[in-house]
């Protein structure tokens, strides 16, 4: 319904065409109806769409492609640009979609429909943010606001901005623009995400008061909220009300929701019954329901039901997508059946057209987590031979698995390749992983790699005092200048402890004294027992004395016997 509301204007179009570089009159380039389109015109439209969709890099301009097309004497139809915009939005290529829609809006000879405005607002939200989207929304006509209100409200829901979402709902209600359930459903989603469960029943009351029919989604959200508020008893009351509502049909999604609530309450038998009932509602025209139920059966540790439903899902006529193979592999790995996962993986390999590395990553991760490193390495080589392109997750799995098995040379190789991809993803290594490589570089005196490493880690905001200390010790041991490191520490406003202060001081003294201080610090670092704190202090004072030209005669060095007596080896 939301799609029909927002894009309703797309059915009513009048083809317009922009002027060419020769500034020919607009009328000479326009056709009055779609029936005037020849097969040549349609091929040209397809060619333009192909050119725009072929702009894979975000920094390449769709505006330039359209303008060059027009300047070449070709005409451009509103229908074609709308169709391209929809495809771009579906592909989450919001920047190119915004460029196409902006080009349309800036043309005085093009008339934007309410649906066009809704698409442009959605693109603005994703490219330039909510502030610009709000300003754009205020400029729209009432008809366009009616179409664009849902993407704006959805933007507030994504940002969890309850105050602005509620204010928009009041404004839309005052203008009489809330005429379907979608805005109410968005508000319920918002309240669920912000844990304001008590507000969900209030939204339902408002819908009933305004005679807005509840949808399946409305009931599902209401049930989830009641589960949080007062348990499964009130959930069953909502379910019974839904059964008596002639405007909706209870489908697999509602029964799946009910099963999930029962599972969280520990009611396994009721959950299983709900899932069995949900299976009866599945359609052979769509795999989505199968995917949900398979995952829920896996949560119940019911491997037989997982495999049974996976087999049943093959009755759906459409080709099994890679995401479904990933899902079944994840479920089987979770259930501990790697052998069955291997069988299904081979089934996928025998049918895949292009090698999706995400599928093999599931099995690769299972091998590494279970200590099956030889199988993991063999699978990695196999995927490369099959044309698979490793992504950051591949290198993360290999890196952590090789770290765990102490295969450090290969772990460093995976780390370098994985870090190279960090710019394009949200994954970040754990602090434990970060320090494992730092310790390895320090142990082997690999100062060049360590210098590269600190800069990469720092660029992602993961530099720490412990990491800086490791690098300082390495430079001191190699009698190398640490001016760059000290500068980075100063820029990062690193708060130094005693050991760091002594290391920093060492770089300001003679090399001979610095080396001696370094040796003292190495010994003091082994005094980890709290009982040995005074021993650490003795070494620290000795280090300071070196640079203050004080006599060390009164600064007694702890004996081996003293250290052993304190439990220091």
Number of C-alpha atoms within 10 A of each C-alpha: 9 14 10 12 17 23 22 15 18 17 11 11 16 17 21 23 21 27 24 19 13 9 10 12 11 14 12 10 17 18 16 11 11 12 7 9 14 10 9 9 15 13 12 16 20 14 13 20 19 12 14 24 18 11 15 10 9 11 9 14 15 22 19 14 17 23 17 14 20 18 16 13 16 19 23 23 22 20 18 16 23 23 13 23 27 17 15 20 18 11 11 13 21 22 20 27 31 26 20 24 22 17 17 21 17 11 14 9 15 17 16 21 22 24 26 28 26 26 24 26 27 25 27 24 21 16 17 12 14 18 11 13 21 14 11 15 20 10 10 15 11 15 13 20 22 21 26 25 22 22 22 23 23 20 21 22 21 13 12 16 14 16 9 13 22 14 11 16 18 13 13 18 12 10 11 10 16 20 14 17 19 21 20 22 22 22 22 26 24 25 21 19 13 13 12 16 22 14 17 25 16 13 18 22 13 13 18 12 9 11 12 17 16 20 18 17 18 22 22 20 23 26 26 20 25 22 21 16 14 10 16 20 10 16 24 15 13 17 19 11 11 21 13 12 14 7 11 15 13 16 16 23 20 21 23 24 21 24 27 22 22 21 18 12 13 11 14 15 12 15 25 21 13 20 25 17 16 23 18 10 15 18 15 15 11 14 20 13 19 24 19 16 26 24 17 22 21 21 16 16 16 14 19 11 18 25 18 11 17 18 10 12 23 14 13 14 11 11 9 15 11 16 13 17 22 21 17 22 25 21 23 23 21 15 17 15 13 18 11 14 23 16 11 17 19 13 12 19 16 9 10 13 8 11 17 18 19 19 20 25 23 22 23 23 23 21 21 22 15 12 15 15 20 11 14 23 16 11 17 20 12 13 18 13 10 12 12 17 13 18 16 21 18 21 21 21 24 27 25 21 24 23 19 17 13 11 13 17 12 14 22 19 14 21 25 17 17 23 19 12 15 16 10 8 10 8 14 17 16 10 12 9 15 19 15 15 20 21 15 15 22 19 11 9 17 13 16 9 15 22 16 11 22 20 15 17 17 14 11 12 11 16 21 18 15 13 21 20 19 18 24 24 22 23 21 21 15 12 14 13 13 17 12 10 18 16 11 17 17 11 9 14 9 14 11 15 10 11 16 19 14 19 20 20 15 25 21 12 15 11 14 12 16 24 18 15 26 20 17 17 21 14 12 19 12 12 19 12 11 10 11 18 12 12 19 23 13 17 23 19 15 23 24 17 15 19 16 10 8 12 10 13 7 8 13 11 13 13 10 10 11 13 14 10 11 14 13 15 10
